[in-house]
Amino acid sequence: MRYLGVDFGASRTGLSLSDASGLICRPLTVVVERDTEALIERVLEYACREDVGEIVVGLPRPLSGGTNAQLEAADAFSGRLRVRAPMAVVTWDERFTSKLAERGRSANTPADAVAACYVLQNYLDAVHLKSERDQRSE
């Protein structure tokens, strides 16, 4: 199953895509869109075009806990996307992904897409680790 990673932003949203086996991902693109409904349409276009089975939206949780405007906006976006999407939509902690993306990107790869890739790869690694643990305990 393919996964689509989303690093939501108020004006720029990074997307990443996993391989068909759901093991690794790559940066896909950056969608420049301020209107949430239009952004949801664009994300769903990519998800359908790439035959995605699950969308993973990064949530920028504050290190100190609690909430902030960025977290609330990303959470609201993921909720609206969940209502419209024909596939599963999950959220995943994205702390530090923007800093990692700035350091780990090449000159021609947008940081937002790289950040989406970090979010998605962390999620994929956790899913596969859980699957391995479950298989060992059977």
Residue pairs with C-beta under 8 A, 6 or more apart in sequence:
1 20
1 22
1 53
1 54
2 17
2 18
2 19
2 20
2 22
2 50
2 51
2 52
2 53
3 17
3 18
3 22
3 25
3 52
3 53
3 54
3 55
3 56
3 120
3 123
3 124
4 15
4 16
4 17
4 18
4 28
4 43
4 46
4 47
4 50
4 52
4 54
4 55
4 56
4 120
5 14
5 15
5 16
5 17
5 18
5 25
5 56
5 58
5 116
5 117
5 119
5 120
5 121
5 123
6 13
6 14
6 15
6 43
6 55
6 56
6 57
6 58
6 81
6 116
6 119
7 13
7 14
7 15
7 16
7 58
7 94
7 97
7 98
7 112
7 113
7 115
7 116
7 119
8 57
8 58
8 73
8 74
8 77
8 78
9 112
10 34
10 73
11 32
11 33
11 34
12 30
12 31
12 32
12 110
12 112
13 30
13 31
13 33
13 39
13 43
13 112
13 116
14 27
14 29
14 30
14 101
14 110
14 111
14 112
14 113
14 114
14 115
14 116
14 117
15 27
15 28
15 29
15 30
15 31
15 43
15 46
15 113
15 116
16 25
16 26
16 27
16 28
16 113
16 114
16 116
16 117
16 119
16 120
16 121
17 25
17 26
17 28
17 46
17 50
17 52
17 120
18 24
18 25
18 120
18 124
19 25
22 124
22 127
22 128
23 124
23 128
24 121
24 124
25 117
25 120
25 121
25 124
26 117
27 105
27 109
27 110
27 113
27 114
27 116
27 117
28 46
28 113
28 116
29 46
29 110
29 113
30 110
30 112
30 113
31 39
31 42
31 43
33 39
33 42
36 76
36 77
36 80
37 80
39 77
40 77
40 80
40 81
40 84
43 55
43 81
44 81
44 84
44 85
44 86
46 52
47 55
47 85
47 87
48 86
52 87
53 87
53 88
54 87
54 88
54 89
54 90
55 81
55 85
55 87
55 88
55 89
55 90
56 90
56 91
56 92
56 119
56 120
56 123
57 74
57 77
57 78
57 81
57 89
57 90
57 91
57 92
58 74
58 91
58 92
58 93
58 94
58 97
58 115
58 116
58 119
59 71
59 74
59 75
59 78
59 91
59 92
59 93
59 94
60 68
60 70
60 71
60 74
60 94
60 95
61 71
61 93
61 94
61 95
62 68
62 71
63 95
74 91
75 91
78 89
78 91
81 89
82 89
90 123
92 119
92 122
92 123
93 122
94 115
94 118
94 119
97 115
97 118
97 119
97 122
98 111
98 115
100 114
100 115
100 118
101 111
101 112
101 114
101 115
101 117
101 118
102 111
104 114
104 118
105 111
105 114
